[in-house]
């Protein structure tokens, strides 16, 4: 009888550890998928942005590598808030690619700088945001009209 009582807590601990690990791995997979272009383009209004992004120099990056903070503690509430805003705009019937709000614009700019730090140090005095000059880098909006998938704004 004593042998069984010693094993039971270890079995519970082992089962809890396995369950916790599976839960963490599922959360990581969900986070990665919800950062990706296939997930973002599921909404009709983002299809055009996804197409132009897939033809851009940054096509190998997930959408949220640019559009969300990299720090997970900041990213989770940011992603929840912005995702809800995008979802609401989408169900309201907005029929154009969703535009980044001011907070997202700052995040995008910080992410540009974090990846391109060496090339931006002497340039960032001309404009407030990298994409003020480099708007088409991620979404190819300056392609000739006959090749363009999204409106040039």
Beta strands, then each sheet from edge to edge (+ up, - down):
end
